[in-house]
Amino acid sequence: MNKNTTNEESQAADYQAGRLSDFVYSSIKELLTRGTYGPGHKLPIRSVAELLNVGVTPAREAINRLVFEGALVMAGPKTVIVPHLDLAALYEVTQMRLALEGLATEKGAPRATSETIDKLLGLQEKITSSLDEKRYADALHDNKEFHFTIYRLCEMPHLLSTIESLWLRVGASFHNLYPEFAEARHGVHNHMAAIEGLVDRDPSAVRAAMENDIRDGYRRLKRAALENPRRQ
């Protein structure tokens, strides 16, 4: 009886630890995808545990998963860093984004409703305000939601998960868009063109706007990488 109870308690503990590890993994993954941390940012395991109010073990397990996926790189026994994308990786990710995000956009655009458009206008208003006030981290946070509000309309979960994996790789690099991208307002122009295409029920126009957004971002990120060759 006691042995069975011990086994049940052990299984419950393992299940709880697994849930905590999944929670940490999802939380850090979302922060990386939204560009909360820039390239080179250090993430000590203990700091991650304290940030999310969990133990060191689930934090370590979650970080090891992200290292395995290439989203983080080990910098020591207890510290990882957010990696810099080299030019080859940046080009590859961009080409994949153009194909897959373009597809998600064109498939989802016909499903946009007035509520979708209102949400996008609200998000763009927040992004513009953040850019005006040089709150670039906030702009990146809402930028991700803007894009995925459109992509989710395609109702293709496997496509979405693949797109999310690409953002996980490139999200930190988005820090290199600013301040130039904010001053030129490339993103604002492309987002408003996408909204206009949704209003006009023109999926091709929406896809073109989102692809232009990716291309404009790539040009700036490529230049930033060339200006800092030591990061390659």
Buried (B, 14 or more C-beta within 10 A) or exposed (E): EEEEEEEEEEEEEEEEBEEBBBBBBEBBBBBBBBBBBBBBBEBBBEEBBEBBEBEEBBBBBBBBBBBEEEBBEEBEEEBBBBBBBEEEBBBBBBEBBBEBBBBBBBBBBEBBEEEBBEBBEEBBEBBBEBBEEEBBBBBBBBBBBBBBBBBBBBEBEEBBEBBBBBBBBBBBBBBBBBEEBBEEEBBBBBBBBBBBBBEEEBBEBBBBBBBBBBBBBBEBBBEBBEEEEEBE
